[in-house]
Amino acid sequence: MSSSTSSFKQTEWKVLAVLAGTGILLEVIARLIAPSLDYDRVHIHAFPEIAQEMKDAESPRIMILGNSLLLHGIDETMLREHISKALSRPCSVSKVTPVSTAARDWLYLYDTYFTQSQSHPDIAVIGFVSHHLPDQSELKMRRLTRHFCSLENLGSCLNEEGGSLDEKAIGFISHFSALFGDQRTHQWGVSSTTIPQFGPGVSRLNNILDAAKNRPVQGKKKVTGAPPSPRSYRKLAHLIKTLKAHGVKPYFIPMPQPEPWTVDPEAKATIKEQGGTLIERSVNPRLGRSDFSDGYHLGETGKIRFTSFLASVLSEELSSMEKPAP
């Protein structure tokens, strides 16, 4: 009896050892492939290099901070050339545009990669549409803690963003495990490989949903029941305070969309109260649907026209900042 029990326990330990070894092996593989998992992860893993390059770059140092709207909407080489020509001296442009991010992500991202390395631009240009600035933007806890938090700010992130014990646990594990933190990206890769047109189809659907969040509702019917929760902008205020504390001048630019949209007055007030600048001028001549690659992102013609517009605005701002006081 004791012999069979001992044999059973040995088998259990062997099974546990195999499971543990398999888990460790998968985690090692996940960490090895993480920097090249997709183009967004390639960009994210380059943040330390971007921070160092910006630290050593020509002044004025301009950071383009945002998501896929600026990733596809700004030609950084063209922007740098236009501004350098207008100022008659070199400048530098750094692009930090991880996809599907919002004010919450930009806050932790900036602290992790730029504040903690003491690499600060002179100007931060933050492009957005309406649903990117409120605290109520979608929380992606795995991605947030895995890629945009450090050990220094992980605790505050979990306390601030983790509404439940489950969310806190997910965030904590994601920060330390590439396999767990990037699980959704691994699932996406498997699905894209096995299901024809899965990736492009989901991307198109996401673009439609993102554009719908920003589109004015026509013929809105009165709905009974509890009113929608008001938007708050604590993360936006914190982001501006962080930038200003390090001598960075933040500019917020509403991104053009196929359908007209307006900035929430509360967001405007927050930007103004915290010392940020809202660029309220429209691209002139107005961008048309042919300037967009889909219902959300700028295409090639839109990118050129928007970059030219932004270069003109920033050149005026930089020139005025450099003029001696009368």
Solvent accessible surface area in square Angstrom, and as a share of the most:
residue,aa,sasa,rsa
1,M,199,0.89
2,S,91,0.59
3,S,86,0.56
4,S,69,0.45
5,T,59,0.34
6,S,53,0.34
7,S,62,0.40
8,F,129,0.54
9,K,112,0.48
10,Q,108,0.48
11,T,73,0.42
12,E,80,0.36
13,W,178,0.62
14,K,137,0.58
15,V,78,0.45
16,L,99,0.49
17,A,64,0.50
18,V,99,0.57
19,L,112,0.56
20,A,57,0.44
21,G,38,0.37
22,T,63,0.37
23,G,32,0.31
24,I,115,0.58
25,L,107,0.53
26,L,81,0.41
27,E,33,0.15
28,V,72,0.41
29,I,76,0.38
30,A,2,0.02
31,R,114,0.42
32,L,132,0.66
33,I,72,0.37
34,A,4,0.03
35,P,57,0.36
36,S,81,0.53
37,L,44,0.22
38,D,50,0.26
39,Y,141,0.54
40,D,6,0.03
41,R,17,0.06
42,V,79,0.45
43,H,39,0.18
44,I,2,0.01
45,H,79,0.35
46,A,31,0.24
47,F,0,0.00
48,P,77,0.48
49,E,107,0.48
50,I,26,0.13
51,A,2,0.02
52,Q,95,0.42
53,E,102,0.46
54,M,2,0.01
55,K,96,0.41
56,D,107,0.55
57,A,32,0.25
58,E,98,0.44
59,S,55,0.35
60,P,8,0.05
61,R,57,0.21
62,I,1,0.00
63,M,0,0.00
64,I,0,0.00
65,L,0,0.00
66,G,0,0.00
67,N,4,0.02
68,S,15,0.10
69,L,4,0.02
70,L,1,0.00
71,L,46,0.23
72,H,72,0.32
73,G,0,0.00
74,I,1,0.00
75,D,48,0.25
76,E,60,0.27
77,T,64,0.37
78,M,34,0.15
79,L,0,0.00
80,R,82,0.30
81,E,104,0.47
82,H,77,0.34
83,I,0,0.00
84,S,25,0.16
85,K,172,0.73
86,A,60,0.46
87,L,23,0.12
88,S,101,0.65
89,R,91,0.33
90,P,77,0.48
91,C,6,0.03
92,S,15,0.10
93,V,18,0.10
94,S,16,0.10
95,K,27,0.11
96,V,0,0.00
97,T,1,0.01
98,P,0,0.00
99,V,30,0.17
100,S,63,0.41
101,T,3,0.02
102,A,9,0.07
103,A,0,0.00
104,R,22,0.08
105,D,15,0.08
106,W,0,0.00
107,L,11,0.05
108,Y,15,0.06
109,L,0,0.00
110,Y,0,0.00
111,D,37,0.19
112,T,21,0.12
113,Y,38,0.14
114,F,0,0.00
115,T,22,0.13
116,Q,72,0.32
117,S,47,0.30
118,Q,111,0.49
119,S,1,0.01
120,H,29,0.13
121,P,4,0.02
122,D,42,0.22
123,I,0,0.00
124,A,0,0.00
125,V,0,0.00
126,I,0,0.00
127,G,0,0.00
128,F,1,0.00
129,V,0,0.00
130,S,19,0.12
131,H,25,0.11
132,H,13,0.06
133,L,2,0.01
134,P,4,0.03
135,D,17,0.09
136,Q,99,0.44
137,S,16,0.10
138,E,116,0.52
139,L,52,0.26
140,K,72,0.30
141,M,15,0.07
142,R,41,0.15
143,R,27,0.10
144,L,1,0.00
145,T,0,0.00
146,R,46,0.17
147,H,9,0.04
148,F,0,0.00
149,C,8,0.05
150,S,17,0.11
151,L,125,0.62
152,E,134,0.60
153,N,11,0.06
154,L,9,0.05
155,G,41,0.39
156,S,60,0.38
157,C,0,0.00
158,L,21,0.10
159,N,113,0.58
160,E,94,0.42
161,E,13,0.06
162,G,4,0.04
163,G,73,0.70
164,S,53,0.34
165,L,145,0.72
166,D,104,0.54
167,E,60,0.27
168,K,64,0.27
169,A,46,0.36
170,I,57,0.29
171,G,0,0.00
172,F,107,0.45
173,I,85,0.43
174,S,0,0.00
175,H,26,0.12
176,F,91,0.38
177,S,22,0.14
178,A,0,0.00
179,L,66,0.33
180,F,56,0.23
181,G,6,0.05
182,D,2,0.01
183,Q,63,0.28
184,R,163,0.59
185,T,22,0.13
186,H,43,0.19
187,Q,90,0.40
188,W,96,0.34
189,G,34,0.33
190,V,96,0.55
191,S,27,0.17
192,S,44,0.28
193,T,118,0.68
194,T,95,0.55
195,I,85,0.43
196,P,117,0.74
197,Q,129,0.57
198,F,56,0.23
199,G,12,0.11
200,P,65,0.41
201,G,28,0.26
202,V,38,0.22
203,S,48,0.31
204,R,139,0.51
205,L,97,0.48
206,N,67,0.34
207,N,23,0.12
208,I,105,0.53
209,L,94,0.47
210,D,36,0.19
211,A,7,0.05
212,A,48,0.37
213,K,105,0.45
214,N,11,0.06
215,R,105,0.38
216,P,62,0.39
217,V,106,0.61
218,Q,151,0.67
219,G,74,0.71
220,K,158,0.67
221,K,170,0.72
222,K,193,0.82
223,V,129,0.74
224,T,125,0.72
225,G,68,0.65
226,A,99,0.77
227,P,116,0.73
228,P,125,0.79
229,S,92,0.59
230,P,118,0.74
231,R,98,0.36
232,S,44,0.28
233,Y,16,0.06
234,R,147,0.54
235,K,11,0.05
236,L,0,0.00
237,A,16,0.12
238,H,100,0.45
239,L,0,0.00
240,I,0,0.00
241,K,115,0.49
242,T,21,0.12
243,L,0,0.00
244,K,91,0.38
245,A,83,0.64
246,H,65,0.29
247,G,64,0.61
248,V,2,0.01
249,K,64,0.27
250,P,0,0.00
251,Y,0,0.00
252,F,0,0.00
253,I,2,0.01
254,P,32,0.20
255,M,2,0.01
256,P,26,0.17
257,Q,17,0.07
258,P,26,0.16
259,E,58,0.26
260,P,84,0.53
261,W,42,0.15
262,T,119,0.69
263,V,18,0.10
264,D,35,0.18
265,P,100,0.63
266,E,106,0.48
267,A,2,0.02
268,K,77,0.33
269,A,39,0.30
270,T,18,0.10
271,I,1,0.01
272,K,168,0.71
273,E,134,0.60
274,Q,47,0.21
275,G,30,0.29
276,G,13,0.13
277,T,42,0.24
278,L,32,0.16
279,I,10,0.05
280,E,113,0.51
281,R,126,0.46
282,S,84,0.54
283,V,17,0.10
284,N,136,0.70
285,P,94,0.59
286,R,147,0.54
287,L,17,0.09
288,G,34,0.32
289,R,156,0.57
290,S,105,0.68
291,D,7,0.04
292,F,19,0.08
293,S,81,0.52
294,D,49,0.25
295,G,36,0.34
296,Y,6,0.02
297,H,17,0.08
298,L,8,0.04
299,G,14,0.13
300,E,123,0.55
301,T,75,0.44
302,G,0,0.00
303,K,42,0.18
304,I,88,0.45
305,R,74,0.27
306,F,1,0.00
307,T,0,0.00
308,S,44,0.28
309,F,29,0.12
310,L,0,0.00
311,A,2,0.02
312,S,56,0.36
313,V,2,0.01
314,L,0,0.00
315,S,12,0.08
316,E,92,0.41
317,E,48,0.22
318,L,5,0.02
319,S,43,0.27
320,S,64,0.42
321,M,93,0.41
322,E,88,0.40
323,K,142,0.60
324,P,124,0.78
325,A,95,0.74
326,P,183,1.15
